[in-house]
Amino acid sequence: MKNQITRISLILLYTFTISISEALPKNNADSYFSLHLNGKLTEPKEFIHVTNGRLTLVDHNPKSGPETEVQFFAYLKRAGKIVDVNAYAHNFSVRSIELGEILKSAQVGDDIIIEPVKKTDVSARKIIYVKYSMLFPVFNWFPFLNKSRGGC
């Protein structure tokens, strides 16, 4: 009886361990996709003060040759739901999009989703979190009081 309980518990443990490990997100360390803003390489976390510019998704895999622009869908999500279902970039794939066009209907806390057209390029999916400074630019009215710039 103890032998059967041990055997069953080991089988259940093995079964749940395999299914959980397969469900966990994969590491994107081998992703060769990046966001470019006005032709310059940027990271999604660097969009804090960006309010406009041309956004493109680029594949720079050394195996596939030179950098190529990837077609993608761009849409805005709020509380897990798509904000504008009829938006052009949500229904049709684009190679680049004006960031200001997406931010027109954005609110603080929304997510801008950049999703590639090809399902095999799922690692290229990028999320940009909409911050207050993206919608309402912050001006530095007294630059001489800012001592953190190191004399610049």
Backbone bond lengths (Angstrom), bond angles and torsions (degrees), N, CA, C in turn:
res aa  C-N    CA-C-N  psi(-1)  N-CA   C-N-CA  omega(-1)  CA-C   N-CA-C  phi
1 M - - - 1.446 - - 1.531 111.46 -
2 K 1.343 116.48 -45.49 1.454 119.74 178.01 1.525 110.79 -64.25
3 N 1.311 116.49 -35.76 1.461 121.37 179.16 1.527 111.24 -63.75
4 Q 1.325 117.04 -39.83 1.464 120.58 179.21 1.526 111.65 -69.73
5 I 1.318 116.99 -40.01 1.463 120.58 178.73 1.523 109.93 -64.37
6 T 1.319 117.08 -42.51 1.467 121.20 177.51 1.518 110.41 -62.40
7 R 1.304 117.32 -44.55 1.460 122.48 -179.76 1.527 111.06 -62.42
8 I 1.334 116.31 -45.76 1.466 120.14 -179.31 1.522 110.53 -65.74
9 S 1.330 117.03 -42.13 1.467 119.04 179.57 1.525 111.40 -65.39
10 L 1.307 119.22 -37.40 1.463 121.74 176.39 1.525 111.55 -65.31
11 I 1.318 116.94 -40.60 1.470 120.98 178.84 1.531 109.99 -65.05
12 L 1.345 117.10 -43.76 1.462 120.07 178.24 1.526 111.59 -64.78
13 L 1.314 116.67 -42.14 1.456 120.58 178.25 1.526 110.83 -61.05
14 Y 1.320 117.10 -44.81 1.466 121.81 179.14 1.533 110.56 -63.65
15 T 1.325 116.86 -43.20 1.467 121.43 -179.11 1.529 111.16 -62.84
16 F 1.332 117.90 -47.89 1.461 120.44 -179.35 1.518 112.14 -68.82
17 T 1.313 117.98 -32.88 1.455 121.09 179.26 1.519 110.93 -66.37
18 I 1.311 118.02 -43.76 1.466 121.80 179.51 1.526 110.18 -64.77
19 S 1.310 118.56 -46.62 1.465 120.35 -176.43 1.529 111.55 -66.56
20 I 1.329 118.14 -36.66 1.459 120.36 178.99 1.520 110.68 -68.99
21 S 1.309 117.82 -41.89 1.460 120.13 -178.68 1.528 111.71 -66.81
22 E 1.302 117.51 -29.97 1.460 120.07 177.32 1.524 111.47 -75.47
23 A 1.329 117.34 -27.18 1.454 121.31 -177.92 1.523 112.80 -82.43
24 L 1.322 117.90 -19.43 1.458 120.71 -178.57 1.523 110.33 -67.46
25 P 1.345 117.54 147.96 1.469 119.46 179.28 1.518 111.28 -65.51
26 K 1.305 114.38 146.44 1.465 120.50 -179.85 1.515 110.22 -81.93
27 N 1.307 116.27 154.24 1.453 122.12 178.49 1.520 109.10 -74.50
28 N 1.327 117.59 130.21 1.459 122.19 -178.28 1.521 112.36 -92.54
29 A 1.318 117.53 26.47 1.463 120.18 -177.60 1.529 111.50 -66.56
30 D 1.323 117.44 -26.04 1.455 120.61 -178.56 1.534 112.25 -93.98
31 S 1.323 117.61 12.36 1.454 121.56 -179.51 1.525 110.08 -76.20
32 Y 1.307 115.87 130.11 1.463 121.79 178.95 1.516 111.92 -105.12
33 F 1.320 117.40 16.72 1.453 121.73 -177.45 1.522 109.68 -100.53
34 S 1.315 116.07 141.39 1.464 120.16 179.00 1.520 109.92 -145.33
35 L 1.328 114.64 157.75 1.464 121.41 176.33 1.513 109.55 -92.05
36 H 1.316 116.05 138.31 1.462 121.76 175.10 1.521 107.83 -120.48
37 L 1.315 115.51 133.10 1.453 121.66 175.96 1.518 107.42 -114.45
38 N 1.327 116.42 116.15 1.472 123.13 -175.29 1.530 111.23 55.38
39 G 1.323 116.32 37.17 1.459 121.47 176.74 1.511 115.05 84.45
40 K 1.330 118.68 0.08 1.463 121.61 -179.42 1.517 110.44 -110.72
41 L 1.316 116.00 139.89 1.457 122.83 -179.35 1.526 110.49 -63.67
42 T 1.345 116.99 129.29 1.464 122.16 178.09 1.517 109.58 -140.43
43 E 1.305 115.88 159.92 1.456 123.34 175.16 1.529 108.09 -106.17
44 P 1.353 117.83 152.39 1.472 119.42 179.77 1.530 113.42 -57.13
45 K 1.331 118.59 -30.83 1.471 120.04 -179.53 1.528 112.28 -73.82
46 E 1.326 118.58 -13.33 1.462 122.37 179.94 1.528 112.84 -85.89
47 F 1.316 117.76 3.46 1.459 121.79 -176.89 1.525 112.50 -88.72
48 I 1.320 117.83 15.12 1.460 121.27 -175.51 1.529 111.83 -59.52
49 H 1.331 118.51 -43.98 1.463 121.63 -176.37 1.525 113.30 -107.60
50 V 1.314 117.72 12.72 1.464 121.05 -178.19 1.518 109.30 -91.13
51 T 1.322 116.30 126.97 1.464 120.55 179.43 1.520 112.71 -115.56
52 N 1.328 118.03 -17.03 1.460 120.61 177.81 1.521 109.27 -154.38
53 G 1.309 115.40 167.76 1.454 121.99 -179.38 1.515 109.99 139.53
54 R 1.317 115.78 164.17 1.463 122.19 -178.71 1.521 108.74 -91.06
55 L 1.322 117.21 121.41 1.459 123.76 -176.03 1.523 110.02 -103.88
56 T 1.338 117.16 126.35 1.466 122.11 177.60 1.520 108.98 -131.51
57 L 1.327 115.79 154.48 1.462 123.09 175.30 1.522 106.91 -110.58
58 V 1.331 116.19 124.99 1.461 121.05 -172.13 1.519 110.46 -121.32
59 D 1.332 115.66 136.74 1.464 122.69 174.00 1.518 107.20 -99.59
60 H 1.331 116.75 117.26 1.464 120.09 -179.92 1.531 110.01 -119.33
61 N 1.332 115.50 46.49 1.457 121.71 177.27 1.526 108.88 -73.55
62 P 1.340 118.30 123.16 1.471 119.64 -178.38 1.531 113.00 -65.00
63 K 1.325 117.74 -22.97 1.472 121.06 179.88 1.521 112.30 -73.86
64 S 1.356 116.17 -31.04 1.463 119.20 -175.71 1.525 112.91 -90.51
65 G 1.313 117.33 -0.57 1.459 119.64 177.36 1.508 112.02 105.15
66 P 1.344 116.77 -147.42 1.466 120.26 -176.68 1.537 111.51 -69.28
67 E 1.323 115.39 167.29 1.457 120.56 178.64 1.519 110.74 -61.43
68 T 1.309 115.65 135.94 1.458 120.56 178.43 1.517 109.40 -129.87
69 E 1.326 115.84 142.87 1.454 120.58 175.77 1.520 108.66 -77.23
70 V 1.321 116.02 137.85 1.455 122.96 -177.47 1.525 108.52 -104.96
71 Q 1.325 116.09 137.55 1.460 120.07 176.25 1.528 108.61 -73.17
72 F 1.336 116.02 141.40 1.450 119.79 -177.01 1.524 111.07 -149.53
73 F 1.318 114.38 165.44 1.461 122.30 171.16 1.517 106.74 -103.89
74 A 1.317 117.44 141.50 1.460 122.03 177.22 1.522 108.09 -127.54
75 Y 1.305 115.61 125.50 1.457 119.10 179.04 1.522 110.34 -149.32
76 L 1.306 114.41 166.38 1.450 123.52 -175.08 1.520 108.87 -109.42
77 K 1.337 116.84 130.96 1.458 121.25 177.77 1.518 109.65 -116.84
78 R 1.318 114.93 137.26 1.457 121.55 176.66 1.522 107.52 -131.03
79 A 1.323 116.00 120.97 1.469 122.79 -179.52 1.532 110.71 54.64
80 G 1.323 116.65 39.29 1.463 121.13 176.03 1.516 115.04 82.71
81 K 1.324 118.43 -0.04 1.464 121.66 -179.17 1.517 109.65 -118.58
82 I 1.328 116.20 146.08 1.458 121.87 178.70 1.523 108.80 -71.67
83 V 1.330 116.02 130.25 1.470 121.54 -174.53 1.520 111.43 -72.31
84 D 1.326 118.28 -56.05 1.461 122.39 -176.25 1.520 108.76 -118.36
85 V 1.317 116.09 94.20 1.461 121.23 -177.21 1.517 111.66 -66.36
86 N 1.329 118.03 -26.23 1.459 122.01 -177.33 1.528 113.38 -91.12
87 A 1.325 118.27 7.07 1.460 120.94 -179.22 1.528 110.26 -64.84
88 Y 1.322 115.34 144.96 1.464 120.60 -177.16 1.520 112.05 -60.42
89 A 1.322 117.27 -47.29 1.470 121.13 -175.80 1.525 112.20 -71.98
90 H 1.332 117.62 -12.59 1.460 119.81 175.25 1.519 110.99 -85.28
91 N 1.310 116.95 -33.09 1.463 121.53 -176.69 1.525 113.74 -95.23
92 F 1.322 117.72 -25.56 1.457 121.68 -178.63 1.519 109.43 -126.26
93 S 1.313 116.44 141.57 1.463 119.50 -179.66 1.523 110.32 -73.64
94 V 1.325 114.59 146.02 1.461 121.28 179.80 1.522 109.07 -130.43
95 R 1.321 116.81 158.59 1.466 121.79 174.42 1.521 111.37 -95.96
96 S 1.335 116.20 -24.75 1.460 121.11 175.79 1.519 107.62 -155.39
97 I 1.326 114.56 157.41 1.460 119.33 -179.31 1.525 108.40 -148.00
98 E 1.306 115.27 148.39 1.459 121.16 176.69 1.530 108.52 -77.78
99 L 1.319 117.10 124.03 1.458 122.10 -177.33 1.524 111.50 -62.82
100 G 1.316 117.28 -36.58 1.459 121.38 178.23 1.519 112.75 -60.57
101 E 1.328 116.60 -30.85 1.461 121.60 178.68 1.531 110.67 -65.24
102 I 1.319 116.65 -38.72 1.466 120.98 178.86 1.526 110.06 -73.19
103 L 1.334 116.34 -39.19 1.464 120.88 -175.79 1.526 113.70 -72.80
104 K 1.347 117.96 -10.85 1.466 120.91 -179.59 1.527 111.54 -57.22
105 S 1.311 116.58 -42.21 1.467 120.49 -177.47 1.524 112.61 -104.67
106 A 1.325 117.15 14.07 1.474 121.13 -177.23 1.518 111.97 -84.88
107 Q 1.316 114.70 154.01 1.454 122.91 172.49 1.519 107.98 -127.32
108 V 1.322 116.45 161.97 1.461 120.67 178.09 1.523 109.05 -61.79
109 G 1.321 115.97 131.34 1.461 121.50 -179.34 1.520 113.96 99.31
110 D 1.326 118.08 -8.23 1.464 121.03 177.41 1.523 110.03 -73.89
111 D 1.309 115.56 165.66 1.462 122.42 176.23 1.518 109.16 -119.45
112 I 1.322 116.54 131.03 1.468 121.37 171.83 1.520 106.07 -94.47
113 I 1.321 116.45 118.70 1.454 122.02 -177.23 1.518 108.77 -102.05
114 I 1.327 116.35 125.88 1.459 123.31 174.40 1.524 105.95 -111.56
115 E 1.322 115.73 109.26 1.462 120.47 -173.78 1.526 110.34 -122.86
116 P 1.339 117.88 125.02 1.466 119.73 -178.44 1.527 111.79 -67.87
117 V 1.320 115.17 154.45 1.459 120.81 -179.02 1.524 110.81 -69.59
118 K 1.327 116.77 -44.70 1.463 120.98 -179.35 1.512 110.26 -71.82
119 K 1.313 116.61 129.81 1.460 120.88 178.86 1.528 111.35 -69.24
120 T 1.334 117.87 -20.37 1.467 120.36 178.35 1.522 111.75 -74.72
121 D 1.332 117.95 -16.93 1.465 122.48 -179.88 1.528 111.42 -97.48
122 V 1.321 117.29 35.11 1.460 121.40 -176.59 1.531 111.70 -61.20
123 S 1.320 118.33 -24.56 1.465 120.57 179.04 1.525 111.76 -71.61
124 A 1.322 117.82 -11.57 1.463 121.58 -179.38 1.527 112.07 -85.54
125 R 1.312 117.62 -4.20 1.467 120.85 -178.52 1.522 109.61 -64.00
126 K 1.326 115.59 128.83 1.461 121.70 -178.59 1.522 109.48 -123.70
127 I 1.325 115.19 147.46 1.459 121.25 177.70 1.527 108.28 -126.07
128 I 1.325 115.62 127.34 1.459 121.84 176.97 1.525 106.71 -113.35
129 Y 1.314 116.49 121.94 1.456 121.52 179.98 1.529 109.48 -85.73
130 V 1.319 116.75 128.07 1.458 121.48 -178.44 1.525 108.87 -79.47
131 K 1.316 115.45 121.34 1.464 122.68 179.93 1.524 109.33 -106.87
132 Y 1.300 115.78 166.14 1.465 122.14 -179.85 1.529 111.05 -58.23
133 S 1.328 116.83 -41.03 1.467 120.35 -176.09 1.530 112.79 -70.48
134 M 1.325 118.18 -16.17 1.462 120.36 176.30 1.527 110.86 -76.49
135 L 1.307 116.81 -31.11 1.453 121.31 -177.90 1.525 112.51 -92.71
136 F 1.324 116.00 -33.18 1.457 121.63 -178.75 1.521 108.01 -128.67
137 P 1.318 118.49 99.52 1.463 120.91 -176.65 1.529 112.21 -58.64
138 V 1.323 115.06 141.66 1.458 121.63 179.07 1.524 107.80 -99.79
139 F 1.318 116.60 127.13 1.454 121.11 -179.57 1.524 109.82 -100.57
140 N 1.296 115.50 143.04 1.452 121.68 175.79 1.524 107.42 -95.46
141 W 1.338 115.62 90.22 1.455 120.30 -174.39 1.522 112.82 -70.97
142 F 1.314 117.47 -28.98 1.461 122.04 -177.72 1.528 109.97 -124.10
143 P 1.332 118.30 76.97 1.462 120.16 -175.39 1.531 112.87 -66.08
144 F 1.321 118.52 -24.30 1.455 119.97 -178.82 1.530 111.56 -72.23
145 L 1.344 118.36 -15.07 1.468 121.31 177.80 1.522 112.75 -86.07
146 N 1.317 117.17 -11.89 1.455 121.83 -179.15 1.532 109.15 -83.09
147 K 1.296 117.28 105.77 1.469 121.73 -175.93 1.527 111.63 -93.54
148 S 1.320 118.60 -5.83 1.469 120.91 -175.15 1.525 113.13 -81.38
149 R 1.314 120.23 -3.01 1.457 122.16 -176.67 1.522 112.94 -86.11
150 G 1.276 119.58 -2.56 1.452 121.94 176.34 1.512 112.80 70.23
151 G 1.305 119.45 35.30 1.460 122.38 176.09 1.515 114.11 86.10
152 C 1.320 118.35 4.65 1.466 120.41 -179.38 1.499 111.51 -88.96
